[in-house]
Amino acid sequence: DSAPVAPDVELSALDGKKLSLKSFRGQVVLLNFWATWCVPCRTEIPELNSVQTDFAASGLSIIGVSWDDSREGILQFQRELPQSYSVVLNGENLQDQFSGIRSLPFTVVIDRRGRVRQTIIGARDRAGFEAVVKPLLAEAPETLAP
């Protein structure tokens, strides 16, 4: 299979905890790079919220990777537009590991085996995310390598 393995980056959660991308193996991950100042990112958040809510039990994890906002800025933003998925900081620092980020939002789609299966440039609606996520969630996890 020619899909490249996603880099095992360490992410900083809003509560200060460190999250390793590798710890999400076995789940389908949407790594969504966004910013509070990005208008298309804002329109995408309610769509991502509903997809996360409906597909979490099937093994979907959405991680919102804030591009350059501070923790305080994000928490203030979330009072107005809550996010029902994990949000991490310092996305700008990851642009070398995830090539092709030229504009926001930018979403990296990672399968249960930790491979990058697709990148989505620009905003999507719920149907657009479902079309990407559903086939990957349907893939059997029995082929998981440690």
VENTA-V760533 format. One record per helix or strand of 2 or more residues. SS is the DSSP state (a for helix, b for strand). FROM is the first residue (numbers start at 1). TO is the last residue. If there is no record, write none. Layout:
ss->[SS SS]
from->[FROM FROM]
to->[TO TO]
//
This chain:
ss->[b b a b a b a b a b b a a]
from->[10 18 21 28 39 60 71 86 91 106 115 126 141]
to->[13 20 24 34 58 66 80 89 94 110 121 138 143]
//
